Amino acid sequence: MKNNSAYAIVKLTVFFGVSMLPHIQEIVEAVSNRYGDEFFTKVALALNKAITADYTFIARINSEQYSCKSEVLVAKGQIAENFEYSLTGTPCAEVADNSLRFYPRDVLNIYPEDTLLKQLKVQAYFGIPMINSKQQVIGLIVALYEAEQENMDETAALFQLFSGRIAAELERLDYEQCLEDKITARTKELSKTVQQLQTTQKQLVESEKMAALGNLVAGVSHEVNTPLGIAITTHSIMADEFKKLKDKLDSQSLSMKDMENFRNTSESAITMQGENLNRAKKLIENFKKTAADQHQLEIENLDIGQYYQQVISTLRSILKPHKVNLEINCQEKIILATYPGIHAQILTNLINNSVKHGFASNNEQGIDTGNITQENKITIVINQLAENEVEVTYCDNGRGLSKKAQQHVFEPFFTTAREHGGIGLGMSIVFNLISQKINGSIESKSTKVGAYFHYTFKANLLNKQAST
């Protein structure tokens, strides 16, 4: 672009001396710090005045439809309404093939099918292509005269001088629109997901009445913060690169290397942004799936010890691969009105937690504790505290919990095995089921070996449809 501009200035000086320099200065001042539609309007008016054409227009080429659409049209010194026309049978078709075209007279005889030339009663035509950074013709600048023209060197030199800047502005607008479209699409997708999250939160408040809803949302926000933070950072990178490109355009120092660097950086940033927005979307969808009400249950009068034994019998496939011995101690028959399915979920999550975390590093024969190898073991003790209240002690002899894990074990999305695919919702679900469904509470206690949980629950009121 710089070489073309320098060549054009030299050519102007050679042919016209310093007489053209005021025109150049006037055009430069007109377009200084102008962008978009304002830039095209100012440059078209200034060029039209300098070359004293009857009509001057800047048009963008649509290669798919083989047509041109004007960005700005100057007619008789005034801005006129833009138009679109087919390239077929027009001198603009030759320009679109990357050729400069000048017809000093009788252009209508050469292109009799060009309705635009007929309508404007054009005799002389001059057109020059606009080339982008990929050396592709993206538009053209055209001057039309109602009278014959003998010499178009002045027009040619001015068009050559400013065509690069005009093409760069067209390309900048195209790239900016492309970025805006991608960001808009991703923003719309994320907004839709956020709306789904908000709907899910409302359902949780109405159906589950979870006191821990604030912690649940905080967990989601914390988990989603990382991919969103990366997405925001990549957006900042794109903004910085765009500013650099804009500054290069303003100073007319844009090079192919600058454009290539801008393209490579933007492509990488957009890819990273898309991946992290998708990751955030999946995390929120997983929250929605987990938080939704999974069961429509009825209250039953339940023999707690017997039912716990039934549940354990269905979980042998989980315990067997890790050679876990599970014992249930319930010294007396305890019958209580409660939700059977809730207890099944609680036991399943607790046992899964022991297997995946407590016994994860143990060999198949048990826990290696120096010279002693002991079997993997889970013990559940059930006692009745009052007529309508029961306590359950659950413990294993696995790796146990660190002080940090013990403090955060019931928080949503807290896990010590994220690198192995852990999500951190199991114990949070247990907490919510106990506190919200069966009128109870749960706590984790510190022990020398393994994990230890103690929870209590009370009888629920039987509904009219409950079985007895």
N, C-alpha and C positions, 0 to 999 in steps of 0.2 A: 504494500500500500504506500509506504514511504517512497519507494523508487518511482512508482507511477506518478505520485504527486510532484516529486522533484522534476521528473521528465516533463510533466505538463506545464509547470511553472517556467522551465527553460524554454519550452516551445512557445508559450505565450509571449515571453520576453523577446524571442527571436523574431516572431512574426509581427508583433504589435508594439514592441518596445515597452515602455512603462505605462502606456495608455490603458492597458488592461488591469494593471495592479489595483486601481481604485475599485474595480468590479470585484476582484478577488477579495479584497479587504472587506467590502460591503457584505459579500456572501458569508465570509467567515464570521463577521460580527453578528450577522442575522441568526446563525445557527449555533453560536457559542452557548454552551450549557443548555441546549435544547434536546429534548428526547421525545420519541414516539410521534404522535400526530402533530404536535407543535413543531417538531424538527422538520418533518416532511413538508408542512405548510410553509415554513420560513424559507427552506432551501429552494422549494419550487418557485415561490414568488421571486426570490432573489435571482435565480437562474433565468427565469422568464424575462425579467427586466433587463438583465445583462445581455441576453442574446436577441432581444426584441422580437420574440416569437409570438405568433397569434395564439398558439396553444402549446402548453408544456405539461407533461404529466409523468409521474413516477408510478410504475405498475409492478405488481407481484405476479409471477408466473405460476399457474396451476398445471403442472405437467400431466396429471392424471386426466384432467378434462381438456387439456390442450387449449387453455384460455388464459387471459390476463385480467386482473382486477386492479383498478387504479387505487393507489394509496392517497393520491392527491392530484387534482386537475386544476390548472390555471387557464382560464379562458378570457382573453382580452384584458389581462392584468388582474382578474378577479378569481377568487376560489369558486369553483363550480362543483356540482354534484358528481360524486364518483360514479364509475360505470364499469361494466364487465363485458368482455367481448371474446369471440372465438379467434384463435390465431390463424385459422384456415384462410388462405387466400389473402393474407396481409403481409406488408413488409416487416411487421413485428415478428412474424414467424422466422424470418431470416436472422433477426437480432437474437431471438431466443435460442438459435443454434450457435450462439457465440460469435456473431459477425456484426461489425459496425456497418450500418447502411445509411447512404446519403443519396437522395434523389433530388437534384436541384430543380427539376420541372417535370410536369406531366406524369406525376406518380399515379394518378388515377388511370391512365392508359396502361400502365404496367400491372396494376392491381384493380381491375374493374369490379371485382366482387367485394371489395372492402367498403362496406356501407358507412363506416365511420368517416372515411375520407370523403365520401360523397356528401354526407350530411354536413360536414364542416367546410366543404368546397376547398379542399387542400390541393395545393400545387407542388409544394416542396416538402420533403420528409427527411428527418435525421433521427437515427436511433442508435443507442449504444447499450450493450448488455451490462448487467451488474453481476459480479462474480463473488461467491462467498469464500470462506476460508478453505473449503474443500475443492475449490476450483470448479464449482458448479454454478450454472447460470440460474439465479433465483428471481431476477427481475430485469427491468429495462427502464431507461430514461429516453423520452421521445420529445422532439420539438417539431411542430407542424406550422407551415406557413401558407397563407392564401396566395402569396405572390411567389414568383420564381426567385431562387437564390443562387448567386454565382459562386460564393465562397463560404464554406462552413467551417474553416479552420478554427475560427474563434469559438464557435459552438462546440466543436469536437474537443478542443483543449480544455474548456471549462467543464464539460461533461466528464472527461477523463480525470480531471483534477478532483472532482467531488463524488464520482461514482463509487469509489472504494468506501468513503465515509457513509454514503447512503446505504450501500450493501451491508456494511457492518451493523448499521442500525436495524435493518430488516432482520439480520441474523440474530442480533441481540434480542429483539422482540420475540422471535420464534423460540429461542432457547428459554427465555424468561417464561413464556406461556407454557412450554413443555414442563418446566419445573413447577409452575403453579398448578398445572393439571395433576401432576403426580402427588404433590403435597395435598391438594384438595381431596383427591381420591382416598389417600391414606387417612387424612383427617376425618373424612366422612365415615370411613370404615371404623375408625377408633371411636368416633362419637356414637355410632350405632351400638358398639360394644359397651360403651360407658352407660348408654341408656338402658341396655339390658341389665347391667349391673345394678343400676338404680331401681329398676323394676324388681329385681331379685331381692334387694335390700328391703323394699316395701313389703314383699311377700313374707320375708322372714319376720318382720316386726308383727305383721297381722296374724300369721299362722303359728309360728313357733314361740313368739314372745320371748326371744332370747335376751337375757340381760347382758350377755357377752357380745352383743352385736357390734358395739363400738370397737372391741378388740379384733373382731373378725374383719371389719372394714380396714382397720389399721394394718392388719397382717397383709391384706390384699394390696393396700397402697405401698407398703414397704417392698413387697415382692415385685410389684409392677414398676417400681421407681427406677430400677436398674435399666431395663430396656428402654423406658421412656427417656431416661437421662441420656442414654447413648443416642437416641433418635434426635433429641434436642441439640446435642453436641454436633451431630452431622449436619443438622440444619444450619447451625452457626458456621460450620466450615463452608457450606455452599454459599451462605451469605457473604462471607469474606472473599471467596473466590469470585463471586459475582461483582463485588465492589472493585476488585483488582482489574477485572475485565472491563468494567465501565470506565475506570481511570485510564486504561490503555486506549480505549476508544476515544475518550475525550482528548487525549494528547496526540491522537493519530499515530501511536507507536505500536499498535497491535501487530503481532507477528504470528506466523503459523505455529511456532513453538508455543506462544502464549495460549493460542486456541487449543492446541493439543493438550497442554497441561491442564487447562480449564476443563476440557472434556473428560480426561482421565480421572481427575480429582472428583468431579461431580458424579461420574458413573459409580465410582467406588463409594462415595458418600450416600448416594441414593440406594444402592444395594444394601449397605449396612443399615440405613434407616428403615428400609422395608422389612429386613429380617427381624429387627428389634421391635417394630410395631406389630408384626405377626406374633412374636413371642409374647408381647404384652396381651395381645388379643386372646391367645390360647390360655394364658394364666387366668384371665378374667372369666373365660368360658368355663374353665375347670372349677373356679370358685362358685359359679352359678350352679353347675352340676352338683357339687358337693353340698351346697347350702340348701338346695331345694328339698322339700319334704319328700322323703323316700318311701314313707309307709302311711297307709291309712289303716290304723290298728284299732282294735277294741280291747277294753279292759276285761281281764279274766281273773277268777279266783285261782291262784297258782300255788302249787307245791314248789317252793323255791329250790330246795335241794334237788328234788327229782328233775325239775326242768333244766337246772344247770347241768346235770349229768346228761340229759338228752342233747343239749347243745354241744357239750364236749364230744359226744360220740360222733357228731357230724364234722368235727374238726380234726379227726385223727390223720387225715391226709396231709394236713399242715404240720402236725407234730412228728409224724413218723420219719420223714427224711432227715430230721435233725435229732432223732432218737431222744425225744423229750418225754419224760415221765410226768404226767399231770395227775395230781391228787385233789379231790374235793372232800372237805370235812364239814359235815352238817350234822350236829349231834342230835338235833330234834326235828320233828316235822314242823315246817313253817309254811303256813298257808296265808297268802296275802293277795289283795286285789291290786293288780298291776298290769303293765303291758308286756306280754311275752316277747314280742319282736324287739322291743327296746333292749331287753336283757341279752337277747341273742346278738344284737349289734355291739353292745358293750363288751361281751366276752370275746367276740370275734376280733375286735380291734385290739384289745389288750393282748390276746395271744399272738396276733400278727406282729404286734410291736415287740414282744419278747423274741419271737423267731427271727425277725428281720434285723433287730438291733442288739438285743441282749445276747443271742447265740450266734450272731453273724460271723464272728471270728473264731468260733470254737470248731474243733475237728469233729468228725462224725461220732467219735467215741465219747465225747464230753468235753469238759473244760480242763485245759492244762494249767495246773496251779503248782508248777515246780515239780516236785517228786510225786505229787498226788494228782490223780485224774479222777474227777467226779462226774457223775452223769448230769445231763441237762435236766433241770427240774422246775416245775411250776406247781405252786401250792395255793389253793383257794379255800379259805375258811369262812363259813357262814354262821352268824349268830343272830339271835333275836334280841333286840335291846328292849323293846316294849311291844305291846299288843299289835301296834300298827307300824313298827319300825324295825328295820333289819340292817346289820352291818356286814360288809364283805371285806376281807383282807386278801389281797392278791400280791404274790411275790414270786420272783424267779431268782435263780442263782447265776444269772448271766453277767455281762460286763458292768451292769449298773449304770447310774446316771452321775455325770459330773455335777458340780455345784451350779454351773450355768444352766445345764440341761434341766436340772431339778426346778430351777426358778422359772424356766420358760416352757416346760414340757406341754402345758395345756394351751399355749398360744398358737393361733392359726399360722401355718406355714413355717413353724419352727421345726427343723430336722437336723440331725447330725449325719445324715446319709444322702445329702442332695446329689453328690457326685455319683451315687448309685441309683439315681432316679427317685429318691424320696421326696415327697411333696410337703409333709409336715401337717397333715390334716387329721390323722387317726386319733390322736389323744385329744385334740380340740373337739372332735365329734363326740368322744366319750364324755368329756366335761359337759357339753351342752345337753346330751341325752340325759345324763344323771340329774343335772340341775334344773332342767326345764320340763322333762317328761315324767320323771318318777319321784319328784319332790325330794331330791337328795343333794349330797355334796361329796366331793372327792378331793383327796390330797395325796401328795407324794412325800414319802418320808425317807430320810437318809439312813442307809444301812452299810455295813462293811462289804457285803457281797450282794450283787444283783439289784433289781428294781423292786420297789415296795409301794403299793397303792392301797389306800384305805378309802372305802366309800360307804355311805349309808343311803337308804331310800325308805320312803314311807308309802303306806297304802294309798291308792287312788280311789276316788269315789266311783262306784259301779254305775255305768249308764244303763238305760232301759234295754239296750240290745246286747248287753254283755252276757257271755255264757257263764254258767256257774259250775 
